[in-house]
Amino acid sequence: MFWIRKPASGNRKMKSNTDREKLIEVKELTVRYRQRNGFGLREKTVEALKDISFFIHRGETLALVGETGSGKSTIAMSILHFVSPDSGKVLCSGEDIWKYKRAELRAYHRKVQPVFQNADESLNPRLKIRLALADAVDPTLSSEEKSLRLRDCLSSVQLNEDILTRFPHQLSGGQKQRVCIARALATGSEMLVLDEAISSQDLSLQAHLLKLLLELKKKLSLTFFYISHDLETVRVIADRVGILKDGRLIEIGDKNEIFNSPKESYTQLLLERSRF
């Protein structure tokens, strides 16, 4: 039996959008970076995000689309508590994550897990896969329980147990990315922040990973924050879509509304480009 948190049982009516729980809420988020010019004698401020506001319902996939440099990864890093805002808030179930104490922050990081684009940078090349996954498992478990969880994690991403004895360089690109997904699930996470998580793979592997993610989301009642510049993968995986331009969220709505009746000219331009 798969060990990760199961969806609640029982017959329940589907909640409307206004009734659904907001797992993550971003309120008027502004992030600025300080950069040195020339030989470090002058400093300038770059506004990466400006007054960004949105929410992510529990159990949904919100996709954020934008070109390189639009601020997508900065939002991800803020939600992951890696980049602090200059103003605004990031709330998890109504609580400001930047006011968490150490124990609360540890619990949050187990609850909200990232999967990044480059698996080679995410996996330590000196560690075998067993150790890479074991670091994410609850340390209070017995050795037998940890081994069971490792096997279950690998099974969930369609990898065999013999992969545990290998190093990252002995795996294919698709295998490494599935290991990264398994590691994110090993904490018992409720939400995955998928930052260009499949964009480095070829088209066939992208299709396979998309199918895998959709199956995991349904099986484990996961929430996804999916960041991409690729509208075709967004069309497959998203429930709602936000469009980011120059650090500003210019449009957000149901996937069908965004793809079929975009309001902003920039969104229309992105859609036109994706058709070629």
PyMOL commands that set and color helices and strands:
alter all, ss='L'
color gray80, all
select helices_A, chain A and resi 72-79+97-99+102-111+119-122+129-134+143-156+161-165+168-170+173-186+203-220+231-237+255-260+265-274
alter helices_A, ss='H'
color red, helices_A
select strands_A, chain A and resi 22-37+42-57+61-65+87-92+95-96+112-115+191-195+223-228+240-245+248-254
alter strands_A, ss='S'
color yellow, strands_A
deselect
rebuild
show_as cartoon
